[in-house]
Amino acid sequence: MVKRAHVYPQVSLVAADLADIATATLPRGAGVRDALALARRRNAGVLTAGAARVLRDDLVRADALGLGTLRATTLARPLPSVDDRAGETAVRRLLAGGAPLVVVHGAKGPSGAVSGRLAGVALPDASAAAHVGRGLAADVGELLVTIGRIAEEHDSRAFLVGGLVRDLWRGAPIAGRDLDVVVEGDGPTVARRLASTLGGTLLEHRRFLTASVDTSAFGRIDVATSRSERYESPGALPRVMPAGIGQDLRRRDFTVNAMAIELSSGEFGLIDPLGARADLARRRLRGLHPLTFVEDPTRIFRAARYAARLGLSFERATLRAQALALRLVPYQALSGQRIAAELQRILAEPHAGAILARLGGVGAFRLLDGRLRFTATTRRRLAALPPALAWAHARALALDPLELAALTIVADQRDAVAAAALAGLGLTGGPLVTLERARSTAESLASRLLAAGAPSERARLLRDRAPVELGWLWLRGTRAIRETLDWFVGLPPRSASLSGDDVVALGVPRGPAVARVLAEVRDARLDGMLASRAMEEEHVRQWLAKGG
């Protein structure tokens, strides 16, 4: 029973009282497998080697990826630390900022660590309602409430996730209407109910616990069961398992993409367990752990794209993680189609040339073939890639941007390296043959174009070339070459007035002779020797008189 006017003692906890993780000293030069064995023997969650801090969780992740012989300190990551007399509030503040744990220092060095359990489960700690109201149309806001209500009716919780949450919080313009929703509970059931409610079309992907609802009014709504992921080999697709929203956010690529807006209460509370808001404020791109790029090397391409689009700088530990991943090439489980998809997304960005040049500079194209080297010539050509694509688009050339980008990346490599890199992008068959021809003949073709005297000669050199070959010639060509290409692609589809039926009517027998005489007429027109239909007909008659 509480006694009136009785003074009760106030408990004031310090960091030493809160420490719930043991530390151990990591032997110099220890590999991942030995370090993990030590952590298990000592029941330690953190290993220290001088100023380096290695998490046991990262050692487990590396061992599962088959990296047991990797030096353990390669996985060191920056962790906040406090004096063992620091107050509970200071520790909680660091954990709320996204730290996985806080190292506690005593007089003789690290004495333990405080885990993220002190921060509790992932709960909203700010309201995103104003951001939703400003950034989304009223009907989309109402849809989010509907999604939350449907999830509640199925004993689940729904969250808005992904780049849309990031851009809403930034106050950036929202271009599309597609939504990414995570359901803590029965995602497929919520997706089916949502499709029925909106009159949409449902497509389920059971392996990844996801579904898509295509609607006429709201575009596509991707619905996923909240999940964790486990990578069993570098570059492979992950195995997914149902999990809570906190673990779902921790499986993502970068902190800025690891926020969620809670929908089930209708209050639009923001969940930010990893410090995304602070990273956005500091304009910093931060990966979630040292092996993020080893697990999925395509994140290297996404990182460059996000950094350029959002104006972010790479955190140092994220740069080290990227360098580690590129040291471990090749990735046998990484498909060329996945890299190609990332390149296509980059090519749609306003600063595609700069993004690709940055990727080349860090060695990202070695994911296509470990022997590939990024040269000054390639850097210069990548700067010309966006203008070349704009030129092709303006002239309605049916050019695949990915093919021209691939050609630009591999053109000055040795033949074997170029062939392997193109194959590494999943290019096969006719497209691969065309790219190899473009690469091997561009220089000689440019020389012949400059030496050609008559317009018809220039046209013959270009007439059977694929659009990507024309784009490649323009990209690498001189001003004179580009002017020639402008002239050629500007020619009307039919340079001559006469058709095949017309020349047959004049007496030319059907068959190959029709094509031959039409080619002569077309070339004579280009060279200015024929100026009218009547002159074309007379040319055909003379051709017949000479015996064809």
URGI-V442653 format. One line per field, one symbol per residue. ss: DSSP state (~ for helix, > for strand, _ for the rest). phi: phi as a letter, one per 40 degrees, with the letter a starting at -180 (. if undefined). burial: # if it has 16 or more other ideal C-beta (glycine too) atoms within 10 Angstrom, else .. Layout:
ss = ???
phi = ???
burial = ???
This chain:
ss = _____________>~~~~__>>>>>_____>~~~~~~~~~~~_>>>>>>__>>>>~~~~~~~~~______>~~~~_____>>>___>~~~~~~~~~____>>>>>>__>>>>>>>~~~~______>>_~~~~~~~__~~~~~~~~~~~~~~~~___>>>>>_~~~~~~~~________>>>>>>__~~~~~~~~~~~~__>>>>>~~~_>>>>>>___>>>>>>>_>>>>________>>>>__~~~~~~___>~~~__>>>______>>>____~~~~~~__>>_>____~~~~___~~~~~~~~~~~~__>>_~~~~~~~~~~~~________~~~~~~~~~~~~____~~~~~~~~~~~_~~~~________~~~~~~~~~~~~~~~~~~~______~~~~~~~~~~____~~~~~~~~~~____~~~~~~~~~~~~~~~~~~~~~~~___~~~~~~~~~___~~~~~~~~~~__~~~~~~~~~~~__________~~~~~~______~~~~~~~~~~~~~~~______~~~~~~~~~~~~~___
phi = .cccgccccccbcbdcccdbbcbaccccgccdccccccccccfbcbbbagccbbcddccccccccgbcccccccccbcbcbbccccccccccccccchccabcbbbcbhcbiabcccccgccbcbabbdccccccbcdcccccccccccccdcbfbbbbcbgcccdccccgccbcbbcbbbbbciccdccccccccccgcbbbbbccbfbabbcbccbgcbcbbcdabbbcbadgccccbadaccccccccccbdcbbbabcbccgcfccbbcbgcccccccfbbbccacbdcccaccccccccccdcccgbbccdcccccccdccccccbcccccccccccccccccccbdccccccccccgcccccacccbcbcccdccccccdccccccccbfccbcdccccccccbdcccdccccccccccgcafddcccccccccbdcccccccccccbdccccccbccccdccccccccccccccccccdccccccdbcbccbccccccchccchdcccccccccccccccgcbbaccccccccccccccgg
burial = .............###.##.####.#...#######.##....######..#####.##.###.#.##.#.######.####.#.#.#..##.############....#######.##..#.#...#..##..##...#..######.###.#.##############.......#.#################..#.#.#.#....#####.#..#.##########.#..####..#..#.####################...##########.##...###########################.#.##..#.###.###.####..###.###.##..##.#..##.######.########..#.#...#..##.###.##.##..#.#.###############...######.####...##.###.##..#..##..#..#..##.##.##..#############...#..##..##.....##.#...##..#.#.....#..##.#######...#.....##.##..##....
